């Protein structure tokens, strides 16, 4: 990943009899370097800190440049495409973060949860992930606030795991777990023991909240450091991974775009070994609580998410432009009214940018700013000409027909 060596690597590359002293001296040098960011938070292996080597500066610059490109591509998309794509990203974010913890969820389940959360109307079918979905929807609201107290962290946890955790694994302390917890490998080897007792958990969660709010460290760095710290504390018996990754997305949502932060869990799930190794390396005693490797690895994952976004948005935009170029010919051949063409344009955006190719009557009417009765009239016109098809009656949903998809030169759903 980088030429910047961990302290442990320096130890094993030093063949002298004084290598322990050499590494301790280098750890002190890195910790006390004026360019380093010290947290004042003591872990079992020392004070958590971040050095700022040349490699980190270059990586951070690449991330910021890519972020500008993501933001520009996003701004240039039509509003309906942005809305459909954002919902698709949220579905994937929840599905992949659940998958990493062995919690099964499908895009359909998450879609139902999103619709229930948006309507603020709980339904039996959407109950399981509704609260979790509402948290991710809040990330798209510029008015969202960071948790201010340990009780706020517990409230977030309750939404993350609502109806998706065994009652035996729920916290048994005032806010967090009262007992100890070990993180084990597949072979049942203990990889990490969470902080305890509960009073210490509360103290360190308070320090984590202070770290995120600190004006003395760049937001991207403090967000990533807080993610390591949360998982190090491991305040719950179960659900720490999902809660921690949501908090990472929340804390990164100010310095980075919503599209980038809503793409992280998928990339993390696809690079689990690198993600977990970053925690392991940082916690090794020989590395003296230096989190530089961890921060660089998470930024590398952010870069992968950005590259994937750029490629995806550019491709979908090119396909939408090609469809628009074909739409006039299709309108002429089928003698469509202008409003019917507008409906086709809306549905083309759902087809290309949505998690599913369908669009509901409610969504079409809302995006065209007309009544459902008016929208239904034009949908009937299109359906009568074989350009769209009904795929659901309750709620009423439509898709572009194969004939239309081919005529607009779009990929099949």
Secondary structure by P-SEA (a helix, b strand, c coil): ccccccaaaaaaaccccaaaaaaaaaaaaaaacccccccccccccccccccccaaaaaaaaaaaaaaaaaaaaaaaccaaaaaaaaaaaaaaaaaaaaaaacccccaaaaaaaaaaaaaccccccccccaaaaaaaaaaacccccccccaaaaaaaaaaaacccccccccccccccccbbbbbccccccccccccccaaaaaaaaaaaaaaaacccccaaaaaaaaaaaaaaacccccaaaaaaaaaaaaaacccccaaaaaacaaaaaaaaaaaaaaaaaaacccccccaaaaaaaaaaaaaaaaaaaaaaaaaaaaaaaaaaaaaaaaaaaacccaaaaaaaaaaaaaacccccccccaaaaaaaacccaaaaaaaaaaaaaaccccccccccbbbbbcaaaaaaaccccc
